[in-house]
Amino acid sequence: MPIAARIRELDARHTRLDAQIDEVSHHPSADSLEVARMKKEKLRLKEQIEALRTGELKTLAG
């Protein structure tokens, strides 16, 4: 997969996850562990996107 396409895919997942976090966080019975897990995944996606944009092909621990 070309790098630009991979960045678009990861960015779309990041955006969807951000919306999910916002929705879940505002729910009265929000599961704080689930919100934390989703935020960690969002950060991992952001790191992958940045690594691809800067040309670093390092392996990111997940």
PLY file of the C-alpha trace (Angstrom):
ply
format ascii 1.0
element vertex 62
property float x
property float y
property float z
element edge 61
property int vertex1
property int vertex2
end_header
0.00 0.00 0.00
1.43 3.41 -0.88
2.40 5.54 2.11
-0.11 8.30 1.30
-2.96 5.79 1.22
-1.85 4.27 4.52
-1.72 7.73 6.12
-5.26 8.47 4.88
-6.50 5.14 6.28
-4.88 5.73 9.68
-6.11 9.33 9.76
-9.67 8.18 9.06
-9.44 5.63 11.90
-8.02 8.34 14.18
-10.93 10.67 13.35
-13.54 7.93 13.93
-11.94 6.99 17.23
-11.93 10.63 18.33
-15.68 10.82 17.67
-16.25 7.57 19.57
-14.25 8.84 22.55
-16.27 12.05 22.58
-19.54 10.13 22.45
-18.60 7.60 25.13
-17.07 10.22 27.44
-20.30 12.19 27.60
-22.40 9.18 28.51
-23.34 9.03 32.21
-22.25 5.42 32.55
-18.96 5.84 30.66
-16.44 3.09 31.35
-13.24 4.93 32.25
-11.08 1.92 31.38
-12.63 1.72 27.92
-12.14 5.46 27.39
-8.49 5.12 28.45
-8.01 2.18 26.07
-9.50 4.17 23.21
-7.31 7.19 23.99
-4.24 4.95 24.00
-5.22 3.53 20.62
-5.79 7.06 19.28
-2.30 8.07 20.44
-0.80 4.96 18.80
-2.50 5.87 15.53
-1.20 9.44 15.78
2.33 8.15 16.33
2.07 5.86 13.31
0.79 8.70 11.14
3.60 10.98 12.28
6.22 8.29 11.70
4.97 7.76 8.16
4.84 11.50 7.48
8.41 12.00 8.68
9.66 8.96 6.82
10.56 7.02 9.90
9.78 3.36 9.36
10.35 2.36 12.95
8.25 -0.34 14.50
5.83 1.05 17.03
5.01 -1.13 20.00
1.29 -1.77 20.37
0 1
1 2
2 3
3 4
4 5
5 6
6 7
7 8
8 9
9 10
10 11
11 12
12 13
13 14
14 15
15 16
16 17
17 18
18 19
19 20
20 21
21 22
22 23
23 24
24 25
25 26
26 27
27 28
28 29
29 30
30 31
31 32
32 33
33 34
34 35
35 36
36 37
37 38
38 39
39 40
40 41
41 42
42 43
43 44
44 45
45 46
46 47
47 48
48 49
49 50
50 51
51 52
52 53
53 54
54 55
55 56
56 57
57 58
58 59
59 60
60 61
